[in-house]
Amino acid sequence: MKRSIDDIILPEDRDRRSIRKVSVDRSPRRKRPELVQEVEQDLPPRPPRSRRASSRLGLWIISIVSLLVLVFGFSFLFSGAKLVVTPKQRTVLVDAEFKAFKNPKVNELGYEIITIEREGTQDVTASGEEFVKEKSSGTIVVYNNYSTANQRLIKNTRFETPEGLIYRINESITVPGKQKENGVTVPGSIEVTVYADEVGEAYNIGLTDFTIPGFEGDPRYDDFYARSKTNMFGGFEGQKKVVSEADETKARDEIKEKLKTQLLKDVFSQKPEGFEIYEDGVFITFASLPDGENGDRVAVKEKAVLYGVLFERTKFAQFVAQNTIAGFEGGEVEILDPNTLTFSVLGKDQTEPWINEEFLFKLGGNAHIVWDFESDQLKNDLSGKSKDALQTVLTGYPSIDEAQIVLRPFWRQTFPDNIKDIKITTIIEK
């Protein structure tokens, strides 16, 4: 049987069981001298503090300070502002017929004409000789310094040299009226091919001036005139090597095809900056030049003239936006890729935009229209201002939908004073 603890308490202590009666010696304990001495003898001696450790600590401090200086230095060296701008933009579906004008009025689409000429030659084996009569021909420029109104000249209008030689046009033309450019009156002008009134070499002449006999006695006589652009050549009468009709037709067709390919390359490479041209807005006319002899072969010659319809890119985009976007309020816009639109001239075979004053065309496809903004002006408006001023400044740029800014170093709160330190990136949605 397990005994209770009471069983081992001495009788004389039964009346003093409480722990409160236990006395505690609170005097500090004394170490045994011999024991302390013994322990101290077992410990290794403390080495003196190393100078190398102190030097290492100093190097670490210098390195950290140098690194901080470099970080701050590079932060200021590459400081600046980057503005990421998303301009206002819309994608619209275009499917309509429009009219373009050589001299547009308000809200009308205007166009200009680019002209390029080329000549081609191909030698063909002669099929024999025969007596031929050929007229000389060449290119002249007709001027209208009479009035601002256009002047139409009918087919077979005569042009006379000071020596009395007569040349005629074989198609009707319209000579533009005079205009003022930079305060100076500039005559209207147009190029055209003229043909000698008679056959023979007498009409093969150099550059000269022309009057229009039909205007003699009229106030227009002095202010309508023409000047040669090329020499008059090709006039001939006598025996000459000739080629068969089939060989000549084949040669001329091949020359025309080569000239067309070359001219199309020329017009797109020579297109003025800031203008747009569509392939269906290109017109090419051909004229057979007098043949030449090259030994026992005949040099078949063709002349090609390209007329290309040019649209000023910004005005063309504004016209499209005005006619496709509801509530369009103007502003400079551009079509991101004009080639997404198909352009076709209506009644092209009967259309001569270089002569006529207007023409019809059809436009179709999706046009991604982007509003322009003046980036340099925006930089000037932001320079030196607090970054909190960005939204206020943007209220003056309705063509910008939103803009985000990144300032360097990160603690910077203002735009740089120098606009060269402000970079703008434009985001185009596709």
C-alpha positions in Angstrom: 0.0 0.0 0.0 1.3 3.4 -1.1 2.1 5.6 1.9 1.2 9.2 2.2 3.9 11.8 2.5 2.6 12.4 6.0 4.2 9.1 7.0 7.8 10.5 6.6 7.4 13.8 8.5 9.0 13.8 11.8 6.7 14.2 14.7 8.4 17.3 16.0 7.8 19.0 12.6 4.1 18.3 12.2 3.2 21.7 13.4 5.5 23.4 10.9 4.4 22.0 7.5 3.8 25.4 5.7 6.4 26.5 3.2 6.1 30.0 4.6 8.0 28.6 7.6 11.0 27.7 5.5 14.0 30.0 5.9 16.0 31.0 2.9 19.6 32.1 3.1 19.7 35.3 0.9 23.3 36.1 1.5 25.5 36.2 -1.6 27.2 33.0 -2.4 30.9 33.0 -2.3 32.9 31.5 -5.0 35.4 29.0 -4.2 38.7 30.7 -5.0 40.4 27.6 -6.1 37.6 26.8 -8.6 37.6 30.2 -10.2 41.3 30.2 -10.6 41.1 26.8 -12.1 38.5 27.8 -14.8 40.4 31.0 -15.7 43.6 28.9 -16.2 41.7 26.7 -18.7 40.5 29.6 -21.0 42.8 30.6 -23.9 44.2 34.2 -23.7 42.2 36.9 -25.6 44.0 38.0 -28.7 44.6 41.7 -29.3 42.1 43.5 -31.8 43.3 43.1 -35.4 44.2 46.2 -37.5 43.2 44.3 -40.6 39.7 43.8 -39.4 39.4 47.6 -38.9 40.7 48.3 -42.4 38.3 45.9 -43.9 35.4 47.5 -42.1 36.6 50.9 -43.5 36.7 49.6 -47.0 33.2 48.3 -46.8 32.0 51.7 -45.6 33.8 53.5 -48.5 32.4 51.0 -51.0 28.8 51.5 -49.8 29.2 55.3 -49.8 30.7 55.1 -53.3 27.9 52.9 -54.6 25.3 55.3 -53.2 27.1 58.2 -54.9 27.1 56.4 -58.2 23.5 55.5 -58.0 22.5 59.1 -57.3 24.9 60.3 -60.0 23.5 58.0 -62.7 20.0 58.9 -61.6 20.6 62.5 -62.3 22.6 61.7 -65.5 19.7 59.8 -67.0 17.0 62.0 -65.5 14.1 63.0 -67.7 10.5 62.4 -68.5 8.8 59.9 -70.8 5.3 60.6 -71.9 3.2 57.7 -73.4 0.4 59.3 -75.4 -2.7 57.5 -76.8 -4.2 59.9 -79.4 -7.8 59.9 -80.3 -8.5 57.4 -83.1 -11.4 55.7 -84.8 -11.8 52.9 -87.4 -14.6 53.7 -89.9 -16.1 51.8 -92.8 -16.1 53.8 -96.0 -18.3 52.9 -99.0 -19.4 55.9 -101.0 -18.9 58.0 -104.1 -17.3 61.4 -103.9 -16.2 64.2 -106.2 -12.8 65.8 -106.3 -12.0 69.3 -107.6 -9.0 70.9 -109.2 -9.9 74.2 -107.5 -11.9 73.2 -104.4 -14.1 75.3 -102.3 -14.8 74.9 -98.5 -15.5 71.3 -97.6 -14.6 70.1 -101.1 -11.8 67.7 -101.8 -9.0 69.1 -103.9 -6.4 67.4 -106.0 -3.2 68.1 -107.9 -1.7 66.5 -111.0 1.8 65.1 -111.3 3.1 64.7 -114.9 5.9 62.4 -116.0 7.0 61.7 -119.6 9.1 58.9 -121.1 10.0 57.8 -124.6 10.8 54.3 -125.9 12.3 52.9 -129.0 12.5 49.4 -130.6 14.4 48.4 -133.7 12.4 46.4 -136.2 13.7 44.8 -139.4 12.5 46.9 -142.4 10.1 45.2 -144.8 11.0 47.5 -147.7 10.9 51.2 -148.7 8.2 53.5 -149.8 7.5 57.2 -150.3 6.2 58.7 -147.1 4.9 62.1 -145.9 5.2 62.8 -142.2 4.5 65.8 -140.0 6.7 67.3 -137.4 5.5 67.4 -133.8 6.6 68.5 -130.3 5.5 69.6 -126.9 4.5 73.2 -126.0 3.3 74.9 -122.8 0.2 77.1 -123.3 -0.1 80.1 -120.9 -3.2 82.1 -119.7 -2.1 85.4 -118.3 -5.4 87.1 -119.3 -7.8 86.3 -116.4 -8.4 84.0 -113.4 -11.0 82.1 -115.5 -10.1 78.9 -117.3 -10.0 79.1 -121.1 -11.0 76.2 -123.3 -9.2 75.7 -126.6 -10.9 73.5 -129.1 -9.3 70.7 -131.2 -7.2 72.0 -134.2 -6.5 75.4 -132.4 -3.6 77.0 -134.3 -0.3 78.1 -132.8 2.0 80.2 -135.0 5.8 80.8 -134.8 7.4 84.2 -135.5 8.4 82.8 -138.9 4.7 82.0 -139.7 4.9 78.2 -139.3 1.5 76.8 -138.1 1.1 73.9 -135.6 -2.2 72.5 -134.3 -3.4 70.6 -131.3 -5.4 67.4 -132.1 -7.4 67.5 -128.8 -9.3 70.1 -126.9 -7.6 71.5 -123.8 -8.5 73.8 -120.9 -5.9 76.3 -119.9 -6.2 77.2 -116.1 -6.6 80.8 -115.1 -3.9 82.9 -113.6 -3.4 82.9 -109.8 -1.5 84.7 -107.1 1.3 82.8 -105.3 3.1 84.6 -102.5 1.7 87.9 -103.7 3.0 87.3 -107.3 0.6 86.7 -110.3 1.4 83.4 -112.0 -0.1 82.6 -115.4 -2.1 79.4 -115.6 -0.5 76.8 -117.9 -0.8 73.4 -119.5 1.4 71.2 -121.6 0.1 69.8 -124.9 1.5 68.1 -128.1 1.2 70.1 -131.4 1.6 68.8 -134.9 2.8 70.7 -138.0 0.2 72.0 -140.4 2.1 70.5 -143.3 4.5 67.6 -143.9 8.2 68.0 -144.5 11.5 68.8 -142.8 10.8 72.6 -142.9 8.8 72.2 -139.7 11.6 70.5 -137.8 12.6 73.5 -135.7 14.2 74.3 -132.3 12.7 76.0 -129.2 10.5 79.1 -130.0 7.5 81.1 -128.9 3.9 80.9 -130.3 0.9 83.1 -130.7 -2.7 82.1 -131.1 -3.9 83.5 -134.5 -7.6 82.8 -133.5 -7.3 85.5 -130.8 -5.9 88.2 -133.1 -7.9 91.4 -132.7 -9.1 90.2 -129.3 -7.8 91.4 -125.9 -6.8 87.8 -125.2 -4.2 87.8 -128.1 -1.4 89.3 -126.0 -2.0 87.4 -122.8 -2.6 83.9 -124.3 0.7 82.5 -125.7 2.8 79.3 -125.8 6.5 78.3 -125.6 8.3 75.2 -126.8 9.1 72.5 -124.3 10.8 70.3 -126.8 12.1 70.7 -130.4 9.8 70.0 -133.3 11.0 67.0 -135.2 9.9 64.1 -137.4 8.8 66.0 -140.4 9.8 64.1 -143.6 8.8 63.7 -147.2 10.5 61.1 -149.5 11.7 57.5 -149.7 12.0 55.8 -146.4 12.4 52.3 -145.0 9.2 50.9 -143.5 8.1 47.9 -141.5 5.0 45.8 -142.0 1.9 46.8 -140.1 1.9 43.7 -138.0 5.5 44.2 -136.9 4.9 47.8 -136.2 1.8 47.1 -134.1 3.7 44.4 -132.1 6.6 46.7 -131.5 4.5 49.6 -130.3 2.5 47.4 -127.9 5.7 46.1 -126.4 7.1 49.6 -126.1 3.9 50.8 -124.4 3.9 48.0 -121.9 7.5 48.8 -120.9 6.8 52.5 -120.7 3.8 51.9 -118.5 5.8 49.7 -116.1 8.5 52.3 -115.9 6.2 55.2 -115.4 4.3 53.5 -112.6 7.6 53.0 -110.8 8.5 56.6 -111.4 5.3 58.1 -110.1 5.3 56.2 -106.8 9.0 56.9 -106.2 8.6 60.6 -107.1 5.4 61.2 -105.2 5.9 64.4 -103.2 6.2 64.1 -99.4 2.8 64.5 -97.7 0.7 63.4 -100.7 -1.1 60.2 -101.5 -1.7 58.6 -104.9 -3.7 55.5 -105.9 -3.0 53.4 -108.9 -6.5 53.9 -110.4 -5.8 57.6 -110.1 -3.0 57.2 -112.7 -3.7 58.0 -116.4 -1.2 57.2 -119.2 -1.5 58.5 -122.7 0.6 57.4 -125.7 1.6 59.1 -128.9 3.4 57.5 -131.9 6.6 59.4 -132.8 8.0 59.5 -136.3 10.1 56.4 -137.1 13.8 56.6 -137.6 16.3 54.6 -139.7 19.1 52.5 -138.2 20.8 50.8 -141.1 18.5 48.1 -142.5 16.2 48.4 -139.5 13.5 50.9 -138.5 13.5 52.5 -135.1 9.8 52.5 -133.9 9.3 55.2 -131.3 6.5 55.9 -128.7 6.0 58.6 -126.3 4.1 58.1 -123.0 2.8 60.8 -120.6 1.6 59.9 -117.2 -0.9 62.1 -115.3 -1.3 61.1 -111.6 -4.0 62.4 -109.3 -2.4 63.6 -106.0 -4.3 64.1 -102.7 -2.7 66.0 -99.9 -2.7 63.4 -97.1 -4.0 65.5 -94.3 -6.8 67.1 -96.3 -7.8 63.7 -97.7 -8.0 62.2 -94.2 -10.0 65.2 -93.0 -12.4 64.8 -95.9 -12.9 61.0 -95.1 -13.4 61.8 -91.4 -15.9 64.6 -92.2 -18.0 62.2 -94.3 -17.8 59.1 -92.1 -17.5 60.2 -88.4 -20.7 61.6 -86.8 -20.0 64.8 -85.0 -16.5 65.3 -86.4 -15.3 68.7 -85.2 -12.3 69.0 -87.4 -8.7 69.0 -86.4 -5.7 67.5 -88.1 -6.1 63.7 -88.7 -4.4 61.1 -90.8 -5.3 57.7 -92.2 -2.9 55.2 -90.7 -2.6 53.1 -93.8 -4.4 54.7 -96.9 -3.8 51.4 -98.8 -6.6 49.8 -96.8 -8.9 51.8 -98.9 -9.8 50.9 -102.5 -9.9 53.9 -104.9 -11.5 53.8 -108.3 -12.3 56.5 -110.8 -15.8 56.4 -112.2 -16.0 56.5 -116.0 -12.2 56.5 -116.2 -12.1 56.1 -120.0 -13.9 59.4 -120.4 -12.2 61.2 -117.5 -9.2 63.6 -117.9 -8.5 65.2 -114.6 -5.5 67.0 -116.0 -7.8 68.8 -118.4 -11.2 68.7 -116.6 -11.9 70.6 -113.4 -13.4 67.7 -111.5 -14.0 64.0 -111.5 -16.0 61.3 -109.6 -14.5 58.4 -107.7 -15.5 55.6 -105.3 -13.9 54.9 -102.0 -14.3 51.7 -100.0 -12.8 49.8 -97.1 -11.8 50.4 -93.4 -10.0 53.6 -92.6 -8.1 53.8 -89.3 -8.2 57.5 -88.6 -5.8 59.0 -86.0 -5.9 62.5 -84.6 -2.6 64.4 -84.8 -1.1 66.6 -82.0 1.8 69.0 -81.9 4.4 67.0 -79.8 6.9 69.9 -79.6 4.2 72.3 -78.4 3.2 69.7 -75.8 6.7 69.4 -74.5 6.9 73.2 -74.2 3.7 73.3 -72.3 4.9 70.7 -69.8 8.5 71.8 -69.3 9.3 72.9 -65.7 5.7 72.1 -64.5 4.7 69.7 -61.7 3.6 66.3 -62.8 0.2 67.1 -61.3 -0.2 69.7 -64.0 -0.4 67.0 -66.8 -4.1 66.7 -66.8 -4.6 70.4 -66.9 -2.3 70.8 -69.8 -4.0 67.9 -71.7 -7.3 69.8 -71.6 -5.8 72.0 -74.4 -5.2 68.9 -76.5 -8.6 67.4 -77.4 -6.8 65.1 -79.9 -5.3 63.1 -77.0 -7.4 60.5 -75.3 -5.0 59.7 -72.5 -1.3 60.1 -71.4 0.9 58.3 -68.9 4.1 59.7 -67.5 7.3 58.2 -66.1 9.7 60.6 -64.4 13.4 59.8 -63.7 14.7 59.6 -61.0 11.7 58.2 -59.3 11.5 60.8 -56.6 11.3 63.6 -59.2 8.0 65.6 -59.1 8.4 68.0 -62.0 9.0 67.9 -65.7 12.5 68.8 -67.0 13.1 72.4 -68.0 14.8 71.3 -71.2 12.3 69.9 -73.7 15.0 67.6 -75.1 14.8 65.6 -71.9 11.1 65.0 -72.5 10.4 62.0 -74.7 7.0 61.3 -76.2 5.9 57.8 -77.4 2.7 57.5 -79.3 0.5 54.4 -78.9 -1.6 53.4 -82.0 -4.3 50.9 -81.4 -4.7 48.2 -84.0 
